[in-house]
Amino acid sequence: MKTFVRDIARAGTCQGYSVLRCLGLHDAKFPPVNFVVERADWAIHWVGNYVCDGIEAEHPGTAAITTNPAPIVDRVVHFGSQYMWLTWGSHMARSNRFVTSFFHGKPEDGPDVARHIDMFVKSVPQLSKIVTGASLVERRLLDWGVPREKLVKIPIGCDTSLFLPPTPEQRRNARTRLGIPDDRTCIGSFQKDGVGWGDGVEPKLIKGPDVFIEAVRSLAERIPIFVLLTGPARGYVRLGLERHGIPYRHDFLSDYRDMVRYYHALDLYLVTSREEGGPMALMESMATHVPVVSTRVGQAEDLIPNTALNGLVEVDDVKTMCEQASALLAATPEQRTARALKARETVVQGFDWRHIARQHYEQVYRPLM
């Protein structure tokens, strides 16, 4: 029986659709657009939440997230990552219109990633649209032969109504609550950069935890440093900080929305990754008036202006990263204010989730519904 139903669903015919409904295996309550997310409360889940919430605010009953797309038939199904698409896509009814996000990944990242990308490129004919967030990744996909007409660039967004600059009192309270000394420059790193979901002692080198340790070690030779960490699997970074005698605090937050209080305590945020889709921390830092230095990954080149002192450095360039960080920290109050206002304006105008949700609806979903 299970094989019979599966074959009907994969056929994607009108008759198959009717049989699935009669058997009670197709939920007619699925909306026209279904965004497939991970069960973990992590980045893909929040991207799906914000996109669907934004669409629902303007087009009620149109979009919702799901962690189990198997019963969906004759709908738009958007997978939050290309990995999820390759896991689920071949097992679903062909009457669906399939969309996937592809935010990061390149063959140079390792043999497993290279094999995955080869499988993904072969699957492109089954996809109606591919969403990517960064110009860098868009160029990469085009080079791999993804047709221009299937590719849509829509950035990962930021909740600019949540991630707000702190008042002086909010900043003082945040640092006091987190135990950050007044005479320390607080540097933030809010990501997962260890292998697995345990202690994370084995580094996930694509996230650049080794670069982060070397950068803060170098900065600590010049100024008193305190490092603020969130996220799971940070064991490698913690051990590195302890080895160099750099004080730190590490909290794992159960609610993503609590992140804003941690940005309020920062003097600087470092993105040291070798590959990224966003990262979301880049936009969140800029929205909360936190100076940021980032490697040239993900959306960094789309967000950070091309100026002599812009906080954008090449991957693995620790020396330039520390020079940029030192210059940002040494800026006058007037310079810091001007840069902070411009950075937030950039995020609000081009990366607020309301704009991003609208772009998904108009450029991806509406033409497919």
C-alpha positions in Angstrom: 0.0 0.0 0.0 2.8 2.4 0.9 4.6 1.8 -2.4 1.3 2.2 -4.3 0.6 5.6 -2.7 4.2 6.8 -3.1 4.2 5.9 -6.8 0.9 7.8 -7.3 2.2 10.8 -5.5 5.4 10.9 -7.5 3.5 10.6 -10.7 1.9 14.0 -9.9 -1.1 13.4 -12.1 -4.6 14.8 -11.5 -5.8 11.3 -10.9 -3.0 10.7 -8.4 -3.9 13.9 -6.6 -7.5 12.8 -6.3 -6.6 9.4 -4.9 -4.3 11.0 -2.3 -7.1 13.3 -1.2 -9.5 10.4 -1.0 -7.0 8.4 1.1 -6.6 11.3 3.5 -2.9 11.5 2.8 -3.0 14.9 1.1 -3.7 17.8 3.5 -5.9 20.2 1.6 -5.1 22.8 4.2 -1.6 23.3 2.8 -1.4 26.9 1.5 -0.3 27.7 -2.1 3.3 28.3 -0.9 5.1 26.1 1.6 8.6 26.9 2.9 10.5 23.8 4.1 12.6 24.5 7.2 14.8 22.4 9.5 13.4 21.3 12.9 16.3 23.0 14.6 15.7 26.6 15.8 18.5 27.9 13.5 19.0 30.2 10.5 17.0 28.4 7.9 14.0 28.2 10.3 14.1 32.0 10.9 14.5 32.8 7.2 11.3 30.8 6.5 9.5 32.4 9.4 10.2 35.9 8.3 9.5 35.3 4.6 6.1 33.6 5.4 5.1 36.1 8.1 5.8 39.0 5.7 3.8 37.5 2.9 0.9 36.6 5.3 0.8 40.2 6.5 -0.1 41.3 2.9 -1.6 38.1 1.4 -3.3 36.0 4.2 -3.6 32.3 3.6 -0.7 32.3 1.0 2.4 30.9 2.8 3.5 28.8 5.7 6.5 26.9 6.9 6.7 23.1 7.2 9.2 20.5 8.3 7.5 17.7 6.5 6.7 18.4 2.8 6.0 14.8 1.9 2.2 15.1 1.6 2.2 18.3 -0.4 0.7 18.1 -3.9 0.1 20.7 -6.6 1.7 23.6 -4.6 4.8 25.8 -4.6 7.4 24.1 -2.3 10.4 26.2 -1.3 13.3 24.3 0.3 15.3 26.5 2.7 18.6 25.0 1.4 19.8 23.0 -1.5 20.6 20.2 0.9 17.0 19.9 1.9 16.0 20.0 -1.8 18.2 17.0 -2.7 16.9 15.1 0.4 13.2 15.6 -0.3 12.7 16.6 -3.9 12.9 13.2 -5.6 10.3 11.7 -3.2 7.6 14.3 -3.8 4.7 14.7 -6.3 5.9 16.1 -9.6 2.8 18.4 -9.8 4.5 20.7 -7.3 6.6 23.7 -8.4 9.9 23.4 -6.7 12.1 26.3 -5.5 15.3 26.1 -3.5 17.5 28.6 -1.8 21.3 28.2 -2.5 23.1 30.5 -0.1 26.6 29.1 0.0 28.9 26.3 -1.1 31.7 25.7 -3.7 33.7 22.7 -4.8 36.8 24.0 -3.1 35.1 23.5 0.3 35.9 19.8 0.1 35.1 16.6 -1.7 31.7 16.1 0.0 30.6 19.6 -1.0 31.9 19.1 -4.5 29.9 15.9 -4.9 26.8 17.6 -3.5 27.2 20.5 -6.0 27.5 18.1 -8.9 24.2 16.5 -7.8 22.6 19.9 -7.4 23.6 21.1 -10.9 22.1 17.9 -12.4 18.8 18.5 -10.5 18.4 22.1 -11.8 16.0 21.1 -14.6 13.5 19.9 -11.9 13.5 23.4 -10.3 11.3 26.3 -11.2 13.4 28.9 -9.4 16.7 29.1 -7.4 17.0 31.9 -4.8 20.4 33.1 -3.8 21.2 36.0 -1.5 24.6 37.3 -2.7 26.1 38.7 -5.9 29.2 36.5 -5.2 27.1 33.3 -5.2 24.9 34.4 -8.1 28.0 34.7 -10.2 29.1 31.2 -9.1 25.8 29.6 -10.0 25.8 31.2 -13.4 29.3 29.9 -14.0 28.1 26.4 -13.2 25.5 26.7 -16.0 22.4 27.5 -14.0 20.0 29.3 -16.5 19.7 33.0 -15.8 15.9 32.8 -16.1 15.7 30.3 -13.1 18.0 32.4 -10.8 16.6 35.1 -8.5 18.8 37.1 -6.2 17.0 38.0 -3.0 19.2 38.7 0.1 18.9 37.2 3.5 17.2 39.9 5.6 17.2 41.5 9.0 14.4 42.3 11.4 15.2 46.0 11.8 12.3 46.5 14.2 14.0 44.1 16.6 17.7 44.8 15.9 17.8 48.4 17.0 20.7 50.6 18.2 20.9 50.7 22.0 20.4 53.7 24.1 23.4 54.6 26.4 21.4 53.1 29.3 20.7 49.8 27.3 24.4 49.5 26.4 25.5 50.0 30.1 22.9 47.5 31.3 23.9 44.9 28.7 27.6 45.1 29.6 26.8 45.0 33.3 24.5 42.0 33.0 27.0 40.1 30.9 30.0 41.0 33.2 32.0 42.9 30.6 34.5 45.2 32.3 34.3 48.9 31.3 38.0 49.0 30.3 37.7 46.1 27.8 36.9 46.3 24.1 34.2 43.7 23.6 34.4 41.7 20.3 31.5 39.5 19.3 31.2 36.2 17.4 27.7 34.7 17.3 27.8 31.5 15.2 28.3 27.8 15.2 31.9 27.0 14.2 32.6 23.5 15.6 31.8 20.1 14.0 28.6 18.5 15.3 26.2 19.7 18.0 28.3 18.8 21.0 31.2 20.7 22.5 32.6 21.6 19.0 36.3 21.0 19.9 36.9 19.9 16.3 36.8 23.2 14.3 34.5 23.7 11.3 37.2 25.5 9.4 34.9 26.8 6.7 33.6 29.2 9.4 37.1 30.4 10.2 37.4 29.8 13.9 41.2 29.6 13.6 41.2 33.0 11.9 39.1 34.4 14.7 41.5 33.2 17.3 44.5 34.5 15.5 42.8 37.9 15.0 41.7 38.4 18.6 45.1 37.2 19.8 46.8 39.9 17.7 44.3 42.6 18.8 44.8 41.6 22.4 48.5 42.5 22.1 47.4 46.1 21.4 44.3 46.7 23.5 42.5 44.9 26.4 40.0 42.5 24.8 36.9 40.7 26.0 35.2 38.2 23.7 31.4 37.6 23.7 30.3 34.3 22.2 26.9 32.7 21.5 25.9 29.7 19.5 26.5 25.9 19.8 29.7 24.0 19.3 32.2 26.7 20.3 34.7 24.4 22.0 37.5 25.1 19.6 37.2 28.9 20.1 36.9 28.6 23.8 40.0 26.5 24.2 41.9 28.9 21.9 40.9 31.9 24.0 41.8 30.2 27.2 45.2 29.2 25.7 46.0 32.9 25.0 44.6 34.1 28.3 41.8 36.2 26.6 38.7 36.6 28.9 35.4 35.6 27.3 31.8 34.7 28.0 29.8 32.1 26.1 26.0 31.7 26.2 23.8 29.5 24.2 20.5 31.3 23.7 17.2 29.4 23.4 15.5 32.2 21.7 17.0 33.9 18.6 15.3 37.2 19.5 17.5 37.5 22.6 20.5 38.1 20.4 19.8 41.8 20.2 20.9 42.3 23.8 24.2 40.7 23.0 24.8 43.1 20.1 24.1 46.0 22.5 27.2 45.0 24.5 29.7 45.0 21.6 32.3 47.4 20.4 33.1 45.3 17.3 31.9 42.2 15.4 34.3 39.9 13.4 33.2 37.7 10.5 36.2 35.5 9.8 34.5 32.8 7.7 35.8 31.3 4.5 32.3 30.7 3.1 28.9 32.2 4.1 25.4 32.7 2.8 24.8 36.0 4.7 25.8 35.8 7.4 22.8 37.1 9.3 25.2 38.6 11.9 26.5 41.0 9.3 23.1 42.7 8.9 22.3 42.5 12.6 25.6 44.2 13.5 25.0 47.0 11.0 21.4 47.4 12.2 22.5 47.8 15.8 25.3 50.2 15.1 28.1 47.7 15.8 31.2 48.2 13.6 32.0 45.0 11.7 35.0 43.7 9.8 34.2 40.8 7.5 36.0 38.5 5.1 34.7 38.8 1.5 32.1 36.1 1.8 28.3 35.9 1.3 26.5 39.2 1.2 29.5 41.2 2.6 30.4 42.9 -0.7 26.8 43.8 -1.3 26.6 45.5 2.1 29.9 47.0 2.8 30.9 50.1 0.7 34.0 49.9 -1.5 36.1 52.5 0.4 39.6 52.6 1.7 38.4 51.9 5.3 35.4 49.6 4.8 35.8 46.6 7.1 36.0 44.2 4.1 39.0 42.0 3.8 40.1 38.9 1.8 39.6 35.4 3.3 42.5 34.4 5.7 44.0 37.9 5.7 44.4 38.3 9.5 46.8 41.2 9.2 44.5 43.4 7.2 41.5 42.3 9.4 43.4 43.5 12.5 44.4 46.8 10.8 40.8 47.5 9.8 39.5 46.6 13.3 42.0 48.8 14.9 41.1 51.7 12.6 37.4 51.3 13.3 38.0 51.2 17.0 40.2 54.3 16.9 37.6 56.4 14.9 36.4 59.6 16.5 32.8 59.7 18.0 31.7 61.7 14.9 33.1 59.2 12.5 31.6 56.3 14.4 28.2 57.9 14.4 28.3 58.7 10.7 29.3 55.2 9.8 26.7 53.6 12.1 23.9 55.7 10.7 24.9 54.9 7.1 25.2 51.2 7.9 21.8 51.0 9.5 20.2 53.0 6.6 21.7 50.4 4.2 20.1 47.5 6.0 16.7 49.2 6.6 16.3 50.3 2.9 17.5 47.1 1.2 17.5 44.2 3.7 14.5 44.6 6.0 12.5 41.3 6.1 9.3 43.1 4.9 11.1 44.0 1.7 12.6 40.6 1.4 9.2 38.8 1.9 7.7 41.0 -0.8 10.4 40.2 -3.2 9.9 36.5 -2.7 6.1 36.9 -3.3 6.5 39.0 -6.4 9.5 37.5 -8.1 9.2 33.8 -7.1 5.9 32.7 -5.8 3.2 34.7 -7.6 4.5 33.6 -11.1 4.3 30.0 -10.0 1.0 29.9 -8.2 
